[in-house]
Amino acid sequence: MTAGSGTGGGAGQGGTAATERRLAMLRGGQLPQAHNARTIAALASNPGCARRAVLDAAATRKHELAAHAGFPSPFGESPFTRNRDVAFERSLKDEPDKELLTLLRETLDLDIAEAGYTDLNAPGWNAAGASRDLAARHVHTRQQLTAPARQRGTMFDHPLLTFRVGGRHAYLEPDLIAFRHDGTFHVVEIKSFAVVDGQADGAKVGAAAIQSAVYVLALRDLVGDQATVAHETVLIAPRDFSFTPAAATIDVRKQIGALQRQLSRMDSIDRLLAQVPEGISFSLDRDERGVSRRHPDDLLRDLRLVEANYAPECLATCEMCYLCRDEASGTTGALGRSVREEAGGIESVARVLRVAYEKDPLPVPDDIAEAAAILRRAAALRRAALGGLG
């Protein structure tokens, strides 16, 4: 299975019964959406967004809500990328004792004697049909990864981990887990985006890093104190548009910290729910044919009652991005977090311009006086530069 396409888990009990009832009411009685590594990784992209936190805590199907409200987004991995990921991964795993083992030895400084490939979902590892039982596969993974070190190999394929999100557990399947005989595990991510002249797309590397951080946390939960899970993960990608693999390590401590902060925020969802007006619902109220009976304007009204915190980065990580971008039109936040910060808390682009060119009829309050001075200096420099060009 390709990285980030983890299998969904069932619902568990998190928080109080009253909280669970409130979240179920927000969903409108629908079954909770199962999380995978990609959706969990996206949680860390905008930890200040209450709308995202509430929708994810309630395990709603955000892509369906956005589409019904009139703001569909082409969110998700393309079939071409998914197929290329699968093909590249298969080219490495068909003969794991060759290129894959060589890469791991060079990248992780494995001893030459450290070898061995274990497929944790190989046919016949347990009773017939057990490989399709997610709980049984998870138990099998735990048994294999917590066995005495001398009985372990170097590479573990098709491990199945669990991860708790907002009181519910999701099943996740990393691409590979590597084990060193010094008792250290390393998460291995296999991606098909190209590394050209030693450089890869920064956004894609960042996405791979945050997914790796999800797997690191899940693996640490599984092995507990019986082994060490390194914060350095291994990224393998093709070199120069070929299928020749290249490998590098990524330090994911920053991503782990961001994830833990957002997950902690979701675990204390009671405080967020206290700010959500009573009576709102994200239900689509489907009939027996699966067609929604709810008017889009009614759904849109309820969605807008939960505050969003839009930034351009949301376009790559959240299904609600077009709705929130529409709301944020004309604000400094719509231009990026750095612009919002440089504007010193002035939320409106129009007011930024009025302050910069001293056309604001209102006096400048003390809390934005410094930002106002910087904006006016920038406007003066712009006038001088344009005057010089003229």
C-alpha positions in Angstrom: 0.0 0.0 0.0 1.2 3.5 -0.8 2.3 5.8 1.9 -0.4 7.9 3.3 -3.2 5.7 2.0 -3.8 4.0 5.4 -6.9 1.9 6.1 -9.6 3.5 8.1 -10.3 2.4 11.7 -13.4 2.2 13.7 -14.7 4.6 16.3 -13.5 4.5 19.9 -14.7 6.3 23.0 -13.0 9.6 23.6 -14.1 12.4 25.9 -17.4 12.4 27.7 -20.7 10.8 26.5 -22.1 14.3 26.1 -19.2 15.4 23.9 -19.7 12.3 21.7 -23.4 13.0 21.4 -22.7 16.6 20.4 -20.2 15.5 17.8 -22.7 12.9 16.4 -25.3 15.7 16.2 -22.8 17.8 14.2 -22.3 14.9 11.8 -26.1 14.5 11.5 -26.1 10.8 12.5 -23.7 9.8 9.7 -20.9 7.3 10.5 -17.6 9.0 11.3 -15.1 9.5 8.5 -12.1 7.2 9.0 -8.7 9.0 9.1 -5.6 7.9 7.2 -2.0 9.2 7.3 -2.7 11.9 4.8 -5.7 13.4 6.6 -3.9 13.2 10.0 -0.8 14.9 8.5 -3.1 17.7 7.3 -4.2 18.4 10.8 -0.9 20.1 11.6 -1.0 22.4 8.6 -3.3 25.0 10.3 -3.6 24.4 14.0 -5.2 27.8 14.6 -8.3 27.0 12.6 -11.4 26.3 14.8 -13.5 25.2 11.8 -11.0 22.6 10.8 -10.6 21.3 14.3 -14.3 20.9 14.9 -15.0 19.3 11.5 -12.1 16.8 12.1 -13.1 16.1 15.7 -16.6 15.3 14.5 -15.0 13.1 11.8 -17.2 14.7 9.0 -16.7 14.2 5.3 -15.4 17.6 4.5 -15.2 17.1 0.7 -18.9 16.3 0.6 -19.8 19.3 2.8 -17.7 21.6 0.7 -19.3 20.3 -2.6 -22.9 20.6 -1.3 -22.2 24.1 0.0 -21.1 25.2 -3.5 -17.4 25.2 -3.0 -16.1 21.8 -4.3 -12.3 21.4 -4.4 -10.2 19.0 -6.4 -8.5 17.8 -3.3 -6.5 14.6 -3.0 -3.8 12.7 -4.8 -4.2 12.2 -8.5 -4.6 8.7 -10.0 -1.4 9.2 -12.0 0.6 10.0 -8.9 -0.9 7.1 -7.0 -0.1 4.7 -9.8 3.4 6.0 -10.2 3.9 5.6 -6.4 2.7 2.0 -6.6 4.9 1.2 -9.6 8.1 2.7 -8.0 7.4 1.1 -4.6 7.0 -2.3 -6.4 10.2 -1.9 -8.3 12.0 -1.6 -5.0 10.2 -4.3 -3.1 10.1 -7.0 -5.8 13.8 -7.7 -4.9 14.3 -6.0 -1.5 17.7 -7.6 -0.9 19.2 -5.6 -3.7 18.7 -1.8 -4.2 16.4 -1.3 -1.2 18.8 -3.0 1.3 21.8 -1.2 -0.3 20.1 2.1 0.2 19.2 1.4 3.8 22.8 0.2 4.5 24.2 3.4 3.1 21.7 5.8 4.6 21.4 4.3 8.1 24.9 2.9 8.3 23.7 -0.6 8.8 26.2 -3.3 9.5 26.8 -5.7 6.6 25.4 -8.6 8.6 22.1 -6.8 9.2 19.7 -8.1 6.6 16.4 -9.8 6.3 13.0 -8.9 4.8 9.8 -9.7 6.5 6.4 -9.2 4.9 4.0 -8.8 7.8 1.0 -9.4 5.5 2.4 -12.4 3.6 -0.2 -15.1 2.8 -0.3 -17.8 5.4 1.1 -15.9 8.3 -2.0 -16.7 10.3 -5.4 -18.5 9.9 -7.2 -18.2 6.6 -8.6 -14.7 6.1 -6.7 -13.2 9.0 -4.6 -11.0 6.7 -7.8 -9.1 5.9 -8.6 -8.7 9.7 -7.1 -5.3 10.6 -7.1 -6.0 14.3 -5.3 -9.3 13.8 -2.8 -7.7 11.5 -2.1 -5.0 14.1 -1.5 -7.7 16.7 0.8 -9.6 14.4 2.8 -6.4 13.7 3.2 -5.7 17.4 4.4 -9.3 18.0 7.0 -9.1 15.2 8.3 -5.6 16.1 8.6 -6.3 19.8 10.2 -9.7 19.5 13.8 -10.0 20.8 16.2 -8.1 18.7 18.2 -11.1 17.6 15.0 -12.6 16.0 14.2 -9.5 14.0 15.3 -8.7 10.4 16.2 -5.4 8.9 13.1 -4.6 6.8 9.4 -4.9 7.7 6.9 -4.6 4.9 3.2 -4.0 5.3 3.2 -3.2 9.0 -0.2 -2.1 10.4 -0.2 0.6 13.1 -2.9 2.4 14.9 -3.2 6.1 15.7 -5.7 7.9 18.0 -7.3 11.1 16.6 -10.0 12.9 18.5 -11.0 9.8 20.5 -11.0 7.5 17.5 -8.4 5.1 16.2 -7.3 4.9 12.6 -5.3 2.1 11.1 -2.1 3.2 9.2 0.2 1.3 6.9 3.7 2.9 6.4 5.7 1.9 3.3 8.4 0.2 5.3 10.0 0.1 8.7 13.7 -0.5 9.0 15.3 -1.9 12.2 18.9 -1.7 13.3 20.3 -4.2 15.7 21.2 -1.5 18.2 17.5 -1.4 18.9 16.5 1.5 16.7 13.5 1.6 14.3 13.4 4.0 11.3 10.3 4.8 9.3 10.9 4.6 5.5 8.7 6.7 3.1 8.8 5.8 -0.6 7.6 8.5 -2.9 7.6 8.8 -6.7 8.3 12.6 -7.1 11.6 13.2 -8.8 14.9 14.3 -7.2 16.6 16.4 -9.9 20.3 17.3 -9.4 19.9 16.4 -5.7 16.9 18.7 -5.2 13.2 17.8 -4.8 10.0 19.9 -4.6 10.0 21.5 -1.2 6.3 21.2 -0.7 6.3 17.5 -1.6 9.2 16.8 0.7 7.4 18.7 3.5 4.2 16.6 3.0 6.3 13.4 3.1 7.9 14.7 6.3 4.6 15.3 8.1 3.3 11.9 7.0 6.5 10.3 8.3 5.9 12.1 11.6 2.5 10.5 11.9 4.0 7.1 11.4 6.8 7.8 14.0 4.2 8.7 16.6 2.1 5.6 15.8 5.2 3.3 15.9 6.4 4.8 19.2 3.0 4.0 20.7 3.2 0.4 19.4 6.7 -0.5 20.6 6.5 1.6 23.9 9.7 1.3 25.9 10.9 -1.9 24.2 12.7 -0.1 21.4 13.7 3.4 20.1 11.9 5.0 17.2 14.3 7.5 15.6 13.1 11.0 14.8 15.1 10.8 11.6 13.1 9.1 8.9 14.2 7.9 5.5 12.8 9.3 2.2 13.4 7.2 -1.0 12.5 8.8 -4.3 13.5 8.3 -8.0 16.5 10.2 -9.3 16.1 12.5 -12.4 12.7 11.1 -13.6 14.0 7.6 -13.8 13.2 4.7 -11.4 16.7 4.7 -10.0 16.2 5.3 -6.3 17.9 7.9 -4.1 17.6 8.1 -0.3 18.0 10.8 2.3 17.2 11.2 6.0 14.7 13.8 7.3 14.5 15.1 10.8 10.8 15.3 11.7 11.0 16.6 15.3 9.3 19.9 14.2 6.5 18.1 12.5 6.0 15.8 15.5 5.7 18.8 17.7 3.1 20.4 15.5 1.1 17.2 15.3 1.1 16.7 19.0 -0.1 20.3 19.6 -3.0 19.9 17.2 -4.0 16.5 18.5 -3.9 17.8 22.1 -6.2 20.6 20.9 -8.7 18.1 19.4 -8.5 16.0 22.6 -9.7 19.0 24.5 -12.5 19.5 22.0 -15.0 20.5 24.8 -13.5 24.0 24.9 -13.9 24.4 21.1 -17.5 23.0 21.2 -18.3 25.6 23.9 -17.7 28.3 21.2 -19.9 26.5 18.6 -23.6 27.8 18.7 -26.1 25.2 19.8 -28.4 23.8 17.2 -26.0 23.9 14.2 -25.4 20.8 12.2 -23.3 19.7 9.3 -25.8 17.0 8.3 -26.6 16.6 4.6 -29.9 14.9 5.5 -29.8 12.3 2.8 -32.9 10.5 1.6 -33.2 6.7 0.8 -31.5 7.3 -2.5 -28.5 9.0 -0.9 -29.6 12.5 -2.2 -29.2 15.4 0.2 -32.5 17.1 1.2 -30.7 20.0 2.8 -30.6 23.3 1.1 -27.0 24.4 0.3 -27.6 27.9 1.8 -28.7 26.3 5.1 -25.5 24.2 5.3 -23.4 27.2 4.3 -24.9 29.3 7.1 -24.0 26.6 9.8 -20.5 26.2 8.4 -19.9 29.9 8.6 -20.9 30.0 12.2 -17.6 28.2 13.1 -14.6 30.6 12.7 -12.0 29.7 10.1 -8.4 30.8 9.9 -7.6 30.8 6.2 -4.1 30.9 4.7 -3.0 30.1 1.1 -1.4 26.9 2.3 -4.9 25.5 3.0 -5.4 25.0 -0.8 -3.0 22.0 -0.5 -4.3 20.5 2.7 -8.0 21.1 3.4 -11.2 20.2 1.5 -12.9 23.4 2.8 -10.2 25.7 1.3 -12.3 27.3 -1.5 -15.1 28.2 1.0 -12.7 29.7 3.5 -10.8 31.5 0.7 -14.0 33.1 -0.4 -14.7 34.3 3.1 -11.2 35.7 3.5 -11.3 37.7 0.3 -10.0 41.2 1.0 -8.2 40.2 4.2 -4.5 40.2 4.8 -4.7 36.6 5.8 -5.7 35.6 2.3 -2.3 36.9 1.1 -0.4 34.6 3.5 0.5 34.4 7.2 3.6 36.5 6.7 1.5 39.3 5.2 -0.9 39.2 8.1 1.9 39.3 10.6 3.7 42.2 8.8 0.5 44.1 8.7 0.6 44.1 12.5 -2.9 42.7 13.0 -4.7 44.9 10.5 -7.1 42.3 9.0 -8.5 44.3 6.0 -6.3 45.0 2.9 -8.4 48.1 2.3 -7.5 49.5 5.7 -3.8 48.6 5.2 -3.8 50.8 2.2 -5.7 53.6 3.9 -3.2 53.5 6.8 -0.2 53.3 4.5 -1.3 56.4 2.5 -2.7 58.2 5.5 -6.2 58.2 4.2 -7.8 56.4 7.2 -10.4 58.7 8.8 -10.0 56.8 12.1 -7.1 57.6 14.4 -4.4 54.9 14.5 -4.7 53.0 17.8 -1.6 52.4 19.9 -1.5 48.6 19.3 -0.9 49.1 15.5 1.1 52.3 15.7 4.4 50.6 14.9 2.9 48.6 12.0 1.4 51.9 10.7 4.8 53.6 10.7 6.3 50.7 8.8 3.5 50.7 6.3 3.8 54.5 5.7 7.6 54.2 5.3 7.0 51.4 2.7 4.5 53.6 0.9 6.9 56.5 0.8 9.6 54.3 -0.6 7.2 53.0 -3.3 6.3 56.6 -4.3 9.9 57.5 -4.5 10.8 54.5 -6.6 7.9 55.1 -9.0 8.7 58.7 -9.2 12.3 57.9 -10.1 11.1 55.5 -12.9 8.8 58.3 -14.2 
